[in-house]
Amino acid sequence: DVGGRVLSAGLDRPQLQDLDLRICDCEIGDPTGVALGEALSKCLNMSSLHLEMSDTKIGDESGISLGQALRSLPKIEKAFLTLSNTKLTDVGGRVLSAGLD
């Protein structure tokens, strides 16, 4: 998760508009997912996001952080998320899906 948090810190760019990020088949967990959510919430010009975090150990904390981040992005028009084979349950999934409304 150290590398994932460093990667997330590098995404803390308010001018970022489009992001295609695929982190799959690795050992990242909630520390990375939460850090990613925090970084994305500062990308106020983000209009398009494609995020894939499949075959990872992310869980509800990540889902909650990412959902909150999506709700805070005023210019988001397209969001494609693939989060298969994770530890995400209905608890984090509800918040994440609410961020897509």
C-alpha positions as CSV (number, residue, x, y, z in Angstrom):
1,D,0.0,0.0,0.0
2,V,3.0,2.4,0.3
3,G,3.4,2.5,-3.4
4,G,-0.4,3.0,-3.9
5,R,-0.4,5.9,-1.5
6,V,2.5,7.5,-3.3
7,L,0.7,7.1,-6.6
8,S,-2.4,8.7,-5.1
9,A,-0.4,11.6,-3.8
10,G,0.8,12.2,-7.4
11,L,-2.8,12.5,-8.6
12,D,-3.5,15.5,-6.2
13,R,-3.8,17.9,-9.1
14,P,-6.7,20.3,-9.3
15,Q,-6.2,20.8,-13.0
16,L,-6.5,17.1,-13.9
17,Q,-9.5,16.6,-16.2
18,D,-9.3,13.0,-17.5
19,L,-7.9,10.0,-15.7
20,D,-7.7,6.3,-16.8
21,L,-6.2,4.4,-13.9
22,R,-6.0,0.6,-13.7
23,I,-4.5,-1.0,-10.6
24,C,-5.3,-4.7,-10.8
25,D,-4.2,-8.1,-9.5
26,C,-2.1,-6.7,-6.6
27,E,-2.1,-6.5,-2.8
28,I,-3.4,-2.9,-2.4
29,G,-6.0,-2.4,0.2
30,D,-8.0,0.3,1.9
31,P,-5.0,2.6,2.6
32,T,-4.5,3.0,-1.1
33,G,-8.2,3.3,-1.9
34,V,-8.8,5.9,0.8
35,A,-5.7,7.9,-0.4
36,L,-7.0,7.7,-3.9
37,G,-10.4,9.0,-2.9
38,E,-8.8,11.9,-1.0
39,A,-6.6,12.8,-4.0
40,L,-9.5,12.6,-6.5
41,S,-11.7,14.8,-4.3
42,K,-9.2,17.7,-5.0
43,C,-9.4,17.3,-8.8
44,L,-12.2,19.8,-9.2
45,N,-11.8,20.0,-13.0
46,M,-12.2,16.2,-13.5
47,S,-14.7,15.5,-16.2
48,S,-13.9,11.8,-17.1
49,L,-12.7,9.0,-14.9
50,H,-12.0,5.3,-15.7
51,L,-10.9,3.5,-12.6
52,E,-10.3,-0.2,-12.4
53,M,-9.2,-1.8,-9.1
54,S,-10.0,-5.5,-9.7
55,D,-8.4,-8.4,-7.9
56,T,-7.3,-6.3,-5.0
57,K,-8.0,-6.1,-1.3
58,I,-9.8,-2.8,-1.3
59,G,-12.9,-2.8,0.9
60,D,-15.6,-0.6,2.3
61,E,-13.3,2.2,3.5
62,S,-12.2,2.6,-0.1
63,G,-15.8,2.5,-1.5
64,I,-16.8,5.2,1.0
65,S,-13.8,7.4,0.2
66,L,-14.2,7.0,-3.6
67,G,-18.0,7.6,-3.4
68,Q,-17.5,10.8,-1.4
69,A,-14.9,11.9,-3.9
70,L,-17.2,11.4,-6.8
71,R,-19.9,13.5,-5.2
72,S,-17.5,16.3,-4.7
73,L,-16.5,16.6,-8.4
74,P,-18.7,19.3,-9.9
75,K,-17.6,18.7,-13.5
76,I,-17.7,14.9,-13.7
77,E,-19.6,13.8,-16.8
78,K,-18.3,10.2,-17.2
79,A,-17.3,7.7,-14.6
80,F,-16.4,4.1,-15.4
81,L,-15.6,1.9,-12.4
82,T,-14.6,-1.7,-12.4
83,L,-14.1,-3.1,-8.9
84,S,-14.5,-6.9,-9.3
85,N,-13.0,-9.5,-6.9
86,T,-12.4,-7.1,-4.0
87,K,-13.5,-7.0,-0.4
88,L,-16.1,-4.3,-1.0
89,T,-19.5,-5.1,0.5
90,D,-22.9,-3.5,0.4
91,V,-21.7,-1.0,3.1
92,G,-19.1,0.7,0.9
93,G,-20.9,-0.2,-2.3
94,R,-23.9,1.9,-1.3
95,V,-21.8,5.0,-0.7
96,L,-19.9,4.4,-3.9
97,S,-23.0,4.0,-6.0
98,A,-24.5,7.2,-4.4
99,G,-21.5,9.0,-5.7
100,L,-22.4,8.1,-9.2
101,D,-25.9,9.6,-9.0
